[in-house]
Amino acid sequence: MADIILIQPKAGEYEAAGIRPPDSLLAAAALPHEKGYNIKIIDQRTDKNWKMLLKNHLKNALCMGTTAMTGQQIKYALEISKFVKENSDVPVIWGGVHPSLLPEQTLKNKYIDIVVKGEGDYTFYELIIAIEKQRKNPNKDYLKNVRGIYYKKNGKIIRTELRPFLQDLDKLPNLPYDLVNMNDYFGFTIKEGKSITLMTSRGCPFRCAFCYNTVYYKNKWRGMSAEKTIERIKYVKDKFGVKNIYFQDDNFCANVPRFKKIIDLILKEKIDITWGLLGSRINSLKYMDEKFLARVVKAGCINIDVGIESGSQRILNLICKDIDLKEVIEVNKKISKFFTKTKYTFIMGIPSETEKELLQSIRFALKLCKDNSHVLPIFNILFVNPGTAMHNLALKYGYNEPKNLEKWANSGREGEYKEYPWLSKKMIKMMENFEFTSFFATKNIDYKISKKYLKLLAKVYQPIAKYRFKNNFPHFLIEKRLASVLSRSVK
């Protein structure tokens, strides 16, 4: 049987702090692996000899699939795709957020043959079967019957019927972690022991203007049952000896009754695990009383990540965040008694945001830190996701969006903001200072870093970062360049 090759591309410099498992590729591999296909996963982030590995597998390959978020990851996915085409005639398949948002533009690249739009769990499996049949009978088009793909035929782009969202996530098989070396990966560290990432739901019902979810998942949320979630937790705990789990759901608490049932089951079954949440919202936390929050912590939850986005109510209203700053202050004080790691994320550089409003966000973050010593405030510079309401707003302010895949590869968080016409040079300098120093301005970043020497460097740098962040001192930010060099050296 021919090999199915899946390759995880690099994504950027921030991965130097710790590399998470290739969950999206493992999800795509789960069903075909269960059905007996030979799946080979190569990780460009951890496999230094990825080209040699890939070249060897291409000798007996049916297809090669990769994934890409908008931004720098596209550059690495293109590097992989070009290598495949230069060394074989194996079909190249792209999935993930960016190809799903811009499938036709993605397919115009000469190194890409097929795009999987949206969830790939069943689409990729059916696509493998179709490619097998196509190989045996090349005169017949088997791809046209696979829902949820775009592909090239006789110089034209063909779009098949849209595949509806999977409603019952409980039907999905466990991720085939045996296809990768789990020792290469890191979720986060609260206590000694192995860590892993899990995802138990998809989508988010809220309408944030900047979020890819509004386009990719159409504001729809679906989750595994509480029972299935517990089964997944016990599976990774028993199989790998996992002590720490970082749930990467975009909104883990969207369904509060499900969340409460998960907590009840963890406590009932006495599952000894420490965990954190990538996606939680003020809207959910405000309805959780202290008695319930105490149970959440007793069940092992130490960390929550919450999007605040701005300290300006005008900006919050503009981006449809649907939260109130007074509520944020109240919730922050309430949860200060419970979670020992609370990450708040902010976005800078939104069209029409003024210097005064940016500094409002800094002052607001400092207030949250004062009220809650466990807060880690992270400031990110706006990245414009295609197709979102923020994308439309940016266009009104003169945003010159990339016109092809190669241009999108040079966009992203690594510098696209410098071309935003609504930002002054002074504003850009301020934002670069806040973005870098926010990571280190408190003493709460260590659990996000896997390497001990980087933890030490962060600790040493903390007083400097705190001064720069608190006093808006962006001058001579040479440490940002040094960090970039260090990041590249440890890849």
Beta strands, then each sheet from edge to edge (+ up, - down):
strand 1: 3-8
strand 2: 38-43
strand 3: 61-67
strand 4: 92-95
strand 5: 114-116
strand 6: 149-153
strand 7: 156-159
strand 8: 194-198
strand 9: 201-203
strand 10: 221-223
strand 11: 242-247
strand 12: 274-280
strand 13: 301-309
strand 14: 341-348
strand 15: 375-381
sheet 1: 2+ 1+ 3+ 4+ 5+ 6- 7+
sheet 2: 8+ 11+ 12+ 13+ 14+ 15+
sheet 3: 9+ 10-
end
